[in-house]
């Protein structure tokens, strides 16, 4: 078989069902070989969205997503999607074509040093120079992407390697990398220390991040919280670790989170950070959260522990494995008074929102949309004010909440929703602003071509709303390059793709229109005319 055949065979050996990509001459041997398989091929309209779609696919199935692009601009266009996945620890295999090995470094047509360019955004990268290395490299790449702290791995394959004949194809059954051995089991002594501190604590709290979801530990976390009555808050990437209405869940922390969630974390005497970076969006002043409390930091990545603040008890390991080990320990504790206090804070919480009665309230739209969505639906939030409204007002039932947290990449929601829908076959709703919609509206063609039923909500306020809001506060109302005048008529965009279109223009009849929007399992667009000067509260 050829190298291209071997690449495709490796994907089959890994159980890959779908690849997202955009072809070019340097990757054509691969796309020719994949025709002989049952692997679904989804042609996106720009390479960045191949990575976003693979991300949505991976997150909906808790698997590895695969995206493919050609050399030169195809590969460099992929970088933002790779960086987005890297920032949120999403496992991807990113395959790029490359010019022939004899031409590397010659600055020939569509040559780009993609392994060098993407170095800071990947867990690892390969430039294949021997066709016989393909099986080993693919096996290693999938292993690296899906273990430890998950993330994207890049495989760059020159065209002559794709066309070369492989002497003997044998896909490895195991991987042994001398320098890569992630810790899975938590240290027994450290686990005992965790329970010792829990037995002493009066006001413990768990701050859960995206690592809990990535490790498949949501149910384990919920069981642990319920068993001992430990309240839980989450970072943005941790939204969905517990249902929104769970009695022990107290919302998202951070600058844009719930005030009572931040207060709960600040007043705790034992803070357990699980699968979360102590980063600026969740914890703006790391040193303050450790005052008068014990900090336990649990993460599969030892580099994250102690990076921004020193924990009293570091615990490295896979979160699912650690929660399984927690079952071997038991303590008698009573945190009812602490929970009663937090519930009182929650009940007393009042949002001071200045809403223009002439426009629909975006918070109300998000809440009612959530209520009407399927029990296990996937909600994909874009970046901007729509993300803030989504984080604070979306009601997670038994579904999944997806967004771009670490990188904050506008245009993420529609391609990620496409991937999530293909992967999960659940109801999927993408929520975006008029700015982020225009960054990925070309993917309506992909949705149409591949018959991917995705519901799309556009909050239209005619501005890059979150940037305008920042300029309003930081520069006293002097706005620069945030006016989206010239944007298209979204009803005509929908009509151009033969997609049903609806619009909400007033506070009346919101639920009725949402029900009509969600009534069937077909793609639809719902535009919501929002007050241009509404703040993201």
N, C-alpha and C positions, 0 to 999 in steps of 0.2 A: 504493500500500500504506500501511497504518498504521505508526505508529512501532513498535508491537509486532511487526508483520510484519517490519519492517526489522531489529529487534534479533535476531529468529530467523534472518533471512537472513544477518546478520553471523556468527552462530555457525556456520552451514552453510559460509560462505566460509572460515572458519578450520578447518574439518574437525572440529568438535566432534561427538562421538558420544554423549555422556552428560552430563546435568546432574543435580545433586543439589539438592533444595530442599523448601520448604514454602510452600504458597500462602496468599494473603490477598487481600482486595479490591484493594489498591493494586498488586498484581502480576498480577491475573487477566487483563488483556489479553494480557500476554506468554504466560501459560500456555495461553490460548485459541489463540493463533497457533501455538504449538509443536506443537499437535495435528496440524497439517497436514504435519509433517516425520517423518523416520525417527529423529530424536534420541531416545535413551532417556531417560525421565524417572523418577528414583528419589525417591520420597517418603520422607524420613526422618521421625523422630518428634519431633525438636527441632532447631531451626535450627543450633545450634553443630555438630551432627554432620554437617550438610550440608557445612560447610567442612572438617571432618576427613575425610569420605569423599572429597571432591574432592582433598584433599591426598594421600590414599593412592592415588587414581587417577593423579594427576599423577606421583607418585614411582615408581609401578610401570611407567609408560610413558615417563617422561622427557618429559612434555608439559605442557600447561596444563590445570588442573582448573577446572571451572565450578560455582558454587553460586549459588542464587537464593533470596531471601526477600522478604517483604512489608515494609511500612513499620513504624515504631514498634517494638514489642517483637520483631517478627520480625527487623528489622535489628539491634537491639541484642543479641539473642541470638546473632547471628552473630559478634559482635566477638571472643569468646574464640577461636573457630576461626580468625579472620583473624589475630589476634595470634600464635597458635601457628604458623601458616604463615609469618608475617613473621619470627619469631625463627629459623626454620630455613631461610629463603630458598626457600620453596616457591612456584612460580608459580601463582597463582589469579586468576580473574576472578570477582569477587563482585558480583552484580547485585541491587539492592534496588529495590522499589517505593517511591514517595513520594506524599504528598498533592499535590493540584493546585498548579501554580505560583502561582496567585493567592492561595492559602491559606498559602503558606510564611511562617513566622514568626508565625502567628496562634494557635499552640498548639491546633490543632484535633485531632480524634480521630485517634489513632495517628500523630501527627507527631513525628518525632525528627530532630535534625540529625545524621544518621549520618556524613556526610562530615567534620563537625567532631569527632564522638565517636571516629571511627576514625583520625583524622589521624596519630597516632603509631604506628599499626600497619600502614600501607599504604605502598607505594612511591609511589602517586599515587592521587588520587580525582577523580571527575567528578560534577557535578550537571548533568544535561542540561536546558537551557532552550529549545532550538530543535530541533525534530524532524529538521531537515535536517542536524544535526551528528552524528546517530547513526552513520552509516558511518565517518566520520573518527574519532570517539571510540573506537569499538570496535576499529578497526585500531590506533590508538595504544595502547590498553589492552593488547591482546595482545602488542604489540611491547615495551612497557615491562615487562610481567610476565615475559617469557621471555628477555630479554637482560640483559647486564651481571650484576649481582648480582640473581638472580631474586627474585620476591616477589609478594604479592597486590596487585591493583589493584581499586578499588571504583568501580562505576558506579551512581549513584543516578538513577532515572528517574521523574519525576512521572507520575501517572496520565493527565493530560490530554495529555502528550507521547506516551505509549503509544497513545492513541486518535487523535491528530492525523494528518492525511494528509501524507505526505512527497512533495515535489514531484518529485524525481528521485532514484532510488536508484542510486548508483554506488559500489561498494566499492573503496577505494584499493588500488593494487598495491604502493605503497611508502609509507614513513613518513619524514618529515623533521622532526625536532624540534630546534630551534636549541639548546635548553639541555640536551638529553639525547643524548649521543653516547658510549656506553661504549667503553672501550679494549678491543680484541680482541687485537691483535698485541702481543707483548712487545717491549720496547725491545732492539734488537740489542746495544747496548753492555752493557746489564745482563746479558743472556744470556751474553755472553763472560766477564763477571766471575764468573758462577755456575760455569762450567767451569774457570776459573782457580783458584777456591777448591776445587773438587772435586779438581783435580790435586794440590793441596797437602795436602789433608786426610788424616788417618789413621783417624779415627773419625767418618765422616759418618752422619747419620740423617735420614730423611724423616718428618715428622709430617703425616699426611694428614687432612684434614677433609671435611665434607660437600660442600664445593665441588667436590672431585674427582668425586664421584658425580653432582652436578647438571650438571657440564659434559660428562658422558659420557666421562670420561677414565680410567676404571678400568683398562682394558686397556693404555692408554698408560703409566700409572704402573707397572703390573706389568712391562711390557717394559723400561722404563727402569731399574727396580730390579734386574731380573735381568741386564740387559746389563752393568751395572757392579758388581753385588753390593752394592748399597746397602740396608741394612736399613730397614724401615718400621714405624712405630707409627701409631696412629690416635687421633683424638678419638672421643667417643661417636657423633657424627653421621658419622664416617668409617668406622665398622664396616662391613665388606663391601667396602672398596676392594680388598682382596686376600682370597683364601680363608684361613680361620683357620689351616689347616695348611700354608700356603705357607712354604717354608724361610726366606724373607726377611721374614716378618711376625712381629712381636713383641708384638702385643696392644694393648689400649687404655691410654692414659695418663690421669692425673688422680687425684683423691682416691679414686675408686672403681675405678681401673684396676689393672693388673698391676704389682707392685713392680718386676719386671725391665724392664718397658716404661719406667717412670719413671727407673729407674737408667740405662737405655740413653740416654735423652734427656739426662740430667744429665751423663753421662760423655762425651758426644760432643764433638768439636771443631768440627763443622760441623752446624748444625741448619737444615734446610730445611722451613719451614712452608708447606704448600700447601693452599689452600682452607680454611684454618682460622683462626678467631679466636683470638687469644692471650687467652682468657677464663678465668674462675676455675675452671670445672669441669675443664678440661684442664691449666691452668697456674695453680696457686694463688698462686705468687710469681713473676711474670714477670721481675723483675730478676735472679733467681737463675739462670734458664735461659740467660742471655746471658753469664754469667761464664766466662771462659777459652774462649770459642768464638765462631765467626762465625755470625751469624743471617741467613738469607736468607728473606724473606717474600714468597710469591707469592700474589696474590689478584686477582680481577677488580674488587673494590671498593677503590678507593684510600683510602677513609675507614678501612678496617680496618688498613691498613699503618701502623704507628707509633702506633696509638691507645693501646695498652697497653704496648708496649715498642718501642724504636727498632731497626730492623734495620740491619745493615751494608750489605745489598744489597736494596733494595725492587724488586719486579718486578711491575708491574701488567699484567693481561691475562687473557684467557680461558684456562683451564688446558689445554684440549685444543689450542688454537692454540700455546701455549707448548711443550707436549710435542712437537708436530709440528716446531717450530723447533729443539728440542733434537736432533732427528735429523740436523741439518746440522752438528753438532759431534761431536767424538770425542776421547777421552783414553785413556791407558793407566794404569790404576790397579789396585791389589791390596789389597782390604779383607778378605781371608780371615781374617787374625788377629783383626780386629775382630769379624767374624761368629762366629768360634770362641769369643771371649770372651762374646758375648751368648748364644750357645747354652748355654754353661756356666752363666751366670746363670739361664737359663730352666730348665735341668735341676736346679739346686740349689734352685729356688724351692719352698717348702713353705707351703701354706695352713694356718694354725692355725684350724681350724673346730671349734667345740664343738657336735657334732650329737647330738640326743636320739634314741637308738636306737628309741624307741617311735613315731617319726614318719618319714615319707619325707623324704629329703634333697632340697630344691628344686634344688640344683645338679645332683644326679644326674638328676632329672626333666628339667631343661633339656638336659643333655648327651645323654641317651638319646632325648629327643624330637627333637633335632637330627639325630642319627644315623639315625633312622627316617624323617625327612621326605624328600620328593623332592629330587633333586639341585639343582633350580632353584627350590625353594620360597621363599615370602616369609614371614618371621617378623616379626610386629608386636608389639613390647613396649610395655606401658603404663608408668605412672610409679609409683614406690614401690620396695619391696624387690624386687618381680618384675623391675623394670628392671635393678637391679644384678645379680641372678642371671643375667638374660638376656644382659647385656653381657659378663659374665665367662665364661659357660659355654656360650652358644650357639655352635655350630660352623657357620660360613658355608661352604658348598661353592661352588655357582655361583648362589646365590640372592641375595636382597635382605634387608637388615635395616632395619626402619623403627621409629622411636620419636619421641617429642617430646623434643628435647634442650634447645633454648634456653629454652623457656617451661616445660617440665616439666608438661604439662597432663594431669591424670588424666582417664580416660574416653576417651583418644585411640584405643586399640587396636582396639576393635570397629568403630566407623565407618570408621577408616582401612583396616582389613582388608576391609570391604565394598567400599570403593572400589578397593582393590588387586586384589581378586578379579574385579570387573567389568572392570577395565582390562586385566589380564594373562592371565586364564584359567589361572593357575598354582595349585598348592596354596598356600593361605594359612592360617596359624595365628596367632591372636591370643592373647597371654599377658597376663593381668591379675591383680590382686589382688582380694579380695572387696570392697574399698572402691571401686576403679576400675570393677569390673564393675557395681556398683550405680549408677554415674554414667551408664552408657550401655546398661543392659540393656533399655531400651525399644526399642532397635534390633533386638532379636530379631524384632519384628514386621516391620521392614523386610526383614530377611533372609528371613523366611518369605514375605512378600508377593511379593518379587521373585526368589525362588528363588536366593539367593546362597549357595553352599556354602562356609561358613567354619568352621574348627575353632577352638573356644574353650577355653582352659585357664584355670581359676580357681584361684589359690593362696589357700586359705582359712585364715587364722590368727585370725580374729575381731577383728582390730585394724587400724587404720591403721598398718601395721607400721613404715614408715620414720620416721614422726613419733614413734611410741612408742619406737623405738630412739634417736632423738635426745633425747627427754625422759629416757630412761634414763641417757644419758651426761651431759647438760647439767644435769639437775635431780635427779640421784641417785634415779631410780626413782619420782618423783612424776609420775603420768600425768594428763593433762587432755584430755578429749574425744577419745579415740582408741579407746574400746571400742565395737565394732560390734554389741553385743548388740541383738537385734531384727531381725537380718538374716534374709532369707527362706530357706526350704528350697530349695536350688538344683535339687534333683531335681523338685520341684513346679513351679518356674519353667520348667524344660525341658519338663515334661509339658504345661504350659499352652500352649506353642507347638508341641507335638508334635515336639520335637527329641530325638534319642537322647542319653542321659545315662550317664556312667560315673563311677566314683570310685576314687581311690587313697587308702587310709587307713594303709598300713604300708609298710615298706621292701621287702617281698617282692612279687615279680611285677610290678615297675614296667614293664619292657620289654614284657611280654606285654600289659598293659593299654594301653600306648601304641600297640602294633601294632593292637589291636582298635579303638582310637579313630581311627586313621588309615587303616583298611583300605579305606574307600570314599570316593567323592567327594561326600559329603553332609555337611551341617551336623551337628556333634556338640559336646557340652559335656563336658569332663573336669574334675571337681573334685578338687583335691589338698588333703588335710587336713594343714596344716603346723604345726609347733611354734609356738605363739603367741610364744615368746621367742627364736626363731631370728633371728640377726643376718644382715644382708645382706653376707656375705663370699663 
